[in-house]
Amino acid sequence: MSAHCMLTGARPGFGNRISHSHRRTSRRFDPNIQSKRYWLPSEGRYVRLRLSTKGIKTVDSIGVEAAVARIRARGGKV
């Protein structure tokens, strides 16, 4: 599965590892993706979302209904 957040759209960033001798090799900065299950009262079912930790805090503040609406507005499947 790809390392991206369904809500915020956070994706891996890319950069370089720089050794002591200053040689550069490619590396990846992955977002902290967690799989979390929420109860969706409007549909009477649980939904499992793959969210970054920032996305989890956003769901806590705006609510799961609004978060699912944002995900669907971005074209995501819930």
Phi and psi in degrees as GROMACS dihedral restraints (atoms count N, CA, C in turn):
[ dihedral_restraints ]
;  ai    aj    ak    al  type     phi  dphi    fc
    3     4     5     6     1   -74.7    20    10
    4     5     6     7     1   149.1    20    10
    6     7     8     9     1   -88.3    20    10
    7     8     9    10     1    75.4    20    10
    9    10    11    12     1  -140.2    20    10
   10    11    12    13     1   152.8    20    10
   12    13    14    15     1   -87.3    20    10
   13    14    15    16     1   132.8    20    10
   15    16    17    18     1   -68.6    20    10
   16    17    18    19     1   -29.1    20    10
   18    19    20    21     1   -92.5    20    10
   19    20    21    22     1   -53.8    20    10
   21    22    23    24     1   -89.1    20    10
   22    23    24    25     1   -18.1    20    10
   24    25    26    27     1    78.8    20    10
   25    26    27    28     1    14.1    20    10
   27    28    29    30     1   -62.9    20    10
   28    29    30    31     1   130.3    20    10
   30    31    32    33     1  -126.2    20    10
   31    32    33    34     1   167.9    20    10
   33    34    35    36     1   -62.4    20    10
   34    35    36    37     1   144.3    20    10
   36    37    38    39     1  -102.3    20    10
   37    38    39    40     1   157.2    20    10
   39    40    41    42     1  -122.4    20    10
   40    41    42    43     1   148.5    20    10
   42    43    44    45     1  -162.9    20    10
   43    44    45    46     1  -155.9    20    10
   45    46    47    48     1  -125.7    20    10
   46    47    48    49     1   142.6    20    10
   48    49    50    51     1   -84.3    20    10
   49    50    51    52     1   136.4    20    10
   51    52    53    54     1  -120.3    20    10
   52    53    54    55     1   115.9    20    10
   54    55    56    57     1   -78.1    20    10
   55    56    57    58     1   176.6    20    10
   57    58    59    60     1   -61.2    20    10
   58    59    60    61     1   -34.2    20    10
   60    61    62    63     1   -83.0    20    10
   61    62    63    64     1     2.5    20    10
   63    64    65    66     1    73.1    20    10
   64    65    66    67     1    22.8    20    10
   66    67    68    69     1   -76.9    20    10
   67    68    69    70     1   143.8    20    10
   69    70    71    72     1  -112.1    20    10
   70    71    72    73     1   129.8    20    10
   72    73    74    75     1  -129.9    20    10
   73    74    75    76     1   152.4    20    10
   75    76    77    78     1   -70.9    20    10
   76    77    78    79     1   145.8    20    10
   78    79    80    81     1  -145.2    20    10
   79    80    81    82     1   171.6    20    10
   81    82    83    84     1  -129.4    20    10
   82    83    84    85     1   135.2    20    10
   84    85    86    87     1  -103.6    20    10
   85    86    87    88     1   100.5    20    10
   87    88    89    90     1   -83.8    20    10
   88    89    90    91     1   140.2    20    10
   90    91    92    93     1   -70.5    20    10
   91    92    93    94     1   156.5    20    10
   93    94    95    96     1   -80.6    20    10
   94    95    96    97     1    90.0    20    10
   96    97    98    99     1   -92.8    20    10
   97    98    99   100     1   129.9    20    10
   99   100   101   102     1  -124.9    20    10
  100   101   102   103     1   146.2    20    10
  102   103   104   105     1   -97.2    20    10
  103   104   105   106     1   124.1    20    10
  105   106   107   108     1  -134.6    20    10
  106   107   108   109     1   141.5    20    10
  108   109   110   111     1  -105.1    20    10
  109   110   111   112     1   129.8    20    10
  111   112   113   114     1  -123.6    20    10
  112   113   114   115     1   146.3    20    10
  114   115   116   117     1   -84.0    20    10
  115   116   117   118     1   127.0    20    10
  117   118   119   120     1  -106.7    20    10
  118   119   120   121     1    97.4    20    10
  120   121   122   123     1   -62.7    20    10
  121   122   123   124     1   -33.7    20    10
  123   124   125   126     1   -65.0    20    10
  124   125   126   127     1   -29.7    20    10
  126   127   128   129     1  -105.8    20    10
  127   128   129   130     1    -5.3    20    10
  129   130   131   132     1    64.5    20    10
  130   131   132   133     1    37.1    20    10
  132   133   134   135     1  -151.3    20    10
  133   134   135   136     1   166.1    20    10
  135   136   137   138     1   -89.1    20    10
  136   137   138   139     1   147.8    20    10
  138   139   140   141     1  -124.5    20    10
  139   140   141   142     1   140.2    20    10
  141   142   143   144     1  -105.1    20    10
  142   143   144   145     1   120.5    20    10
  144   145   146   147     1  -114.9    20    10
  145   146   147   148     1   141.9    20    10
  147   148   149   150     1   -99.7    20    10
  148   149   150   151     1   104.2    20    10
  150   151   152   153     1  -122.9    20    10
  151   152   153   154     1   151.0    20    10
  153   154   155   156     1   -76.7    20    10
  154   155   156   157     1   166.8    20    10
  156   157   158   159     1   -64.1    20    10
  157   158   159   160     1   -32.7    20    10
  159   160   161   162     1   -66.1    20    10
  160   161   162   163     1   -37.9    20    10
  162   163   164   165     1   -64.5    20    10
  163   164   165   166     1   -36.1    20    10
  165   166   167   168     1   -65.1    20    10
  166   167   168   169     1   -41.9    20    10
  168   169   170   171     1   -64.5    20    10
  169   170   171   172     1   -35.8    20    10
  171   172   173   174     1   -65.0    20    10
  172   173   174   175     1   -43.0    20    10
  174   175   176   177     1   -62.2    20    10
  175   176   177   178     1   -40.0    20    10
  177   178   179   180     1   -61.9    20    10
  178   179   180   181     1   -33.9    20    10
  180   181   182   183     1   -86.6    20    10
  181   182   183   184     1   -40.6    20    10
  183   184   185   186     1   -96.5    20    10
  184   185   186   187     1   -16.2    20    10
  186   187   188   189     1    97.6    20    10
  187   188   189   190     1   155.1    20    10
  189   190   191   192     1   -70.9    20    10
  190   191   192   193     1   -34.4    20    10
  192   193   194   195     1   -62.7    20    10
  193   194   195   196     1   -47.3    20    10
  195   196   197   198     1   -66.5    20    10
  196   197   198   199     1   -36.8    20    10
  198   199   200   201     1   -65.8    20    10
  199   200   201   202     1   -44.0    20    10
  201   202   203   204     1   -64.8    20    10
  202   203   204   205     1   -37.1    20    10
  204   205   206   207     1   -62.4    20    10
  205   206   207   208     1   -40.4    20    10
  207   208   209   210     1   -66.1    20    10
  208   209   210   211     1   -41.1    20    10
  210   211   212   213     1   -62.7    20    10
  211   212   213   214     1   -43.6    20    10
  213   214   215   216     1   -68.0    20    10
  214   215   216   217     1   -33.6    20    10
  216   217   218   219     1   -66.0    20    10
  217   218   219   220     1   -30.9    20    10
  219   220   221   222     1   -78.4    20    10
  220   221   222   223     1    -5.7    20    10
  222   223   224   225     1    95.9    20    10
  223   224   225   226     1    10.6    20    10
  225   226   227   228     1   -82.5    20    10
  226   227   228   229     1   153.7    20    10
  228   229   230   231     1  -101.0    20    10
  229   230   231   232     1   130.9    20    10
